Amino acid sequence: MARLSILIPTLNEARRLPLLLADLARWPHGAQVIVVDGGSRDRTTVVANLAGVARLSSPERGRGQQLIHGMAAAINDWTLVLHADSRLPPRWCSAVQRVIENPQAKRDAWFFDFRVEERGPMLWLLERSVALRSRLAQRPYGDQGLLIHRRLYEASGGYSPIPLMEDLDLVERIARHHRLRRLRCPLVTSNRRWQEQGVISRAWGNWRLRRRWQQGIAADQLAGDYDR
């Protein structure tokens, strides 16, 4: 029987979290679902409690700290990390199960195809560029999920206790010695930030944050700029 832990860092996600939890309920073997909250002021923790999933409170705010805390509580060899504003198609179960039942698959990390819930020409171009970056440059990001075996997670050094770029930081270390491979299944992310800022403005802002990270700017400073 394929056993899976699912880790979701949250911060004020009461509106979106129930939709993702409903998608996760399709897993046929009873996954361990862990919601690690970073200090929500809405009803996120209430939603988690009502859904009957494990709820942890991170000792410090920031996705890096939350993910470290959650990974320490995962009891299964395979863990799937998802953002709370994501949605999964019905066939996600077969895509994930096919990987974790393959003894050779634990050598690599796995990611979903990037999709945005509202379609349009600019978002279509964005999705294509993300696909190229993920496959050729081996740089999938957190909104594409991450399916990883415990051995590979530990060998790569795990998540760093940083408030931003924790996903890029980890996949860069994984890619030095291992492959990141497609699950060949979409993960649909919320369009709220793309709508608020516009596709071009949002994509440009994300690129600048990544560029500054690569230039050595501290994650704490980048997180402050991101919040503003």
C-alpha positions, 0 to 999 in steps of 0.5 A, spaced: 500 500 500 502 506 497 503 511 504 504 518 503 504 524 507 502 531 504 504 538 507 501 544 506 504 551 509 498 556 511 497 563 512 490 566 512 488 561 507 481 559 510 477 561 503 482 556 499 484 551 503 477 547 504 478 546 496 485 543 496 483 538 502 477 536 498 481 534 492 486 531 497 480 526 500 481 522 493 487 519 495 485 512 496 489 510 502 488 515 507 494 520 507 497 523 513 495 531 511 499 536 515 497 543 515 503 547 518 500 554 520 504 561 520 500 565 525 493 566 521 488 571 523 482 568 519 479 561 520 484 557 517 486 553 523 478 552 524 478 549 517 484 544 518 480 542 525 474 541 522 477 537 516 480 532 521 487 533 518 493 534 523 495 541 524 501 544 527 503 551 529 510 553 526 514 556 532 516 562 527 513 565 521 515 564 514 514 558 509 521 555 510 520 554 518 513 552 517 516 546 512 522 544 516 517 543 522 512 539 518 517 535 515 519 533 521 512 531 523 511 527 516 511 519 518 511 516 511 517 515 506 514 520 501 512 527 502 508 531 497 508 539 499 503 543 496 501 551 497 494 552 500 491 555 494 492 550 489 487 545 486 488 538 484 485 534 478 482 527 479 487 524 476 493 526 481 492 520 485 494 515 479 500 520 477 503 520 484 501 513 486 505 511 479 511 514 482 511 512 489 510 505 487 516 505 483 523 503 487 527 507 482 523 513 483 526 515 489 532 517 486 529 523 483 524 529 486 518 530 482 513 536 480 506 538 477 505 542 471 504 549 472 497 552 471 493 558 473 486 557 474 484 563 469 486 562 462 488 567 457 494 568 452 498 571 457 497 566 462 498 561 456 505 564 455 507 564 462 505 556 463 509 555 457 515 559 459 515 555 466 514 548 463 521 550 459 524 553 465 522 547 469 524 541 464 531 544 461 533 549 467 531 544 472 527 549 476 520 548 478 518 552 484 513 551 490 507 553 486 508 546 482 508 542 488 514 537 490 514 530 491 520 527 494 522 521 498 525 522 505 532 519 503 533 525 498 530 530 502 535 529 507 541 528 503 539 534 499 540 538 506 532 539 507 529 546 507 532 552 510 529 556 515 528 562 510 522 566 509 522 566 502 525 562 496 525 556 500 523 552 494 528 555 489 534 554 495 532 546 495 531 545 488 538 548 486 541 543 491 537 537 489 539 539 482 546 538 483 546 531 483 539 529 482 533 530 477 527 533 478 522 530 473 515 531 471 509 528 474 505 529 467 499 532 471 497 539 472 497 543 479 492 549 478 494 555 482 490 561 484 489 567 479 488 572 485 495 575 485 496 575 477 489 578 477 491 583 482 498 585 479 497 583 472 501 578 468 507 582 466 508 586 472 507 579 477 512 575 472 517 581 472 517 582 479 518 574 481 524 575 476 527 580 479 526 577 486 529 571 483 535 575 480 536 578 487 536 572 490 542 569 486 546 575 487 546 574 494 541 579 497 538 576 504 532 572 504 529 576 510 530 583 505 527 580 499 521 577 504 520 584 506 520 587 499 515 581 497 510 583 502 510 590 500 
